[in-house]
Amino acid sequence: MRLESDQDIATLLNTVHRIAVLGVSANPERPSHRVFCFLLDAGYDAIPVNPQLAGQQLRGRPALESLAHLTGQIDMVDVFRDSRFLPDITTEIISLQIPALWTQLGVTHVDAETAAVKAGIKLVVDRCPAIEIPRLQQLGLMNSR
């Protein structure tokens, strides 16, 4: 299901706990690094995923090589990858039975989005949680963690 209303997005963000951040950077100047840190500071269990960082630590969290290396329940994947990779990422998320997919600003792919919705994945497209969470909290739709 594609989530577009403030209430639906807030409900998702209020219920997820473990978020895999796919394509996170170790560079503090990169948006993916800032959003990863934001999610941790907001109380989420954010997991860094990037093959180039595998084995390194980001804010005390071990970076994983791929989504396939995730253990335990993952509630959502936040994607910081080029749109052309979204079909394969979506296929992997479906196979791993991860219930929600969030794509960052500018990350869109119609076929991948259609496949996610068809598979019953909760989908947020072309948005940033570091923008949405404070906005939704200001509207009174989100709990503080």
N, C-alpha and C positions, 0 to 999 in steps of 0.2 A: 504494500500500500504506500503510495507516495504521500508524504506528509507535507502539507503546505500551510495549514492554518497555524496561528500562534498557539492555540490550545493543543493541537496534535503534537507540535514540536516540543512544547513544554512538557507534555505528558511523557514523551520519549525521554527527554533529558532528565526528568524527575525519577525515571524508573531504571535507567542504565547505571551500572556501577563500573564495569571493566570495559575500557575502550582501547582497542589496538590502534595506534597512530601509524599508519602505513606511509612510509616515505619521509619519516621524521629526519631532520638534519641535526648534526651536532653543533652547527654554527648558530650561536645565539642571535645573529642578525636575520636568520631565515624565518619566515612566517611559521613553518612547520615546527620549528623549535619553540617559538614563542607560544604557539597554541598548545603544544605538548605540556609546557610548563604551566600554562593557564589552567589546563584540565586538572593537573596534579594539585595546584593551589586551590582549585574549586572543589576539591574533595573526591574527584574521580580516581580510580585505579587505572592510570594511563600506562600503556605498554608500548615502548618504542619498537618499531619494526622497520629495519632497513638492512639489506644484505651487506652494505659497505661498513656498517657499524656493528655487525654481529660480534658479540663477545665484549664489546665496550659497555661502559656504564653511562647513562644519561640521568642526571639527578638521582643517582643511586639505584637506577633501574637497569637491569641487563637488557641490552638491545638484542632483538631476535632477528634471525636471518630472513624469515618469511612467516606468513600467516600459518603455514603448516606446522611451525614450531611452537605455536601457542598451546598452552596447557590450561585446563580448567575452563570454566564457563566464560565466554566472551560475549558481551552484550551488544557491542557495536564496533564497526571499523570506520575510522575517519581517514579518508583517502587524500593524500598529498602526492599524487602521481599525475602524469600527463593523461589527458582524456583517452588517448589511444590504448592505454593499458587497462581501461575500465572493463571491457568485456571479459578478459581473463581474470581480473580481480573479482568480478561479480560471480563468475563460474566457481571460483575457489570459495567464496563466501557462502554460496549455495551449498557446495559439497561439504563444507565444515559446519553447516547449519547455524551460522551466525545470524541472529534475527534482525539486525539493523545495519544499514549502510548509510554513511554520511559522506557526501562528496564536497570538497572545499570549493571556494570561489573559482569559477572558470573550469571546473572539472565536470564535464557533461558528456554523455554518449547515449543517444536515443535507444539503440539496440540493447545496451547494457542495462539501462533504466527499465526498459520493457521486460527484460529477463528477470530482473530483481523483483519487480511488482508481480509478475506471473508466478514467481516462486514463493510469494507471500512475505517477502522481506519488507520491513519498514524502511522507507527510503526518503532521505532528505538530500536535495541536490542543489549545488551551487550556493552554499551558505557556509558561514564560519561559526563554530560554536563559541568562539571568543567574542563574537559580536552578538550572537543570538542570546546567550545566557544572561549577560547583564541587561539587555533590552527586555527580555521576558521577566527577569526579576523585577525590573522597574515597573512593569505592568502588573506585578503581583501574581504572575502565573507560575513562577518557579520557587521552589523551596531553597533555602540556603542549606548547604551540606555541612 
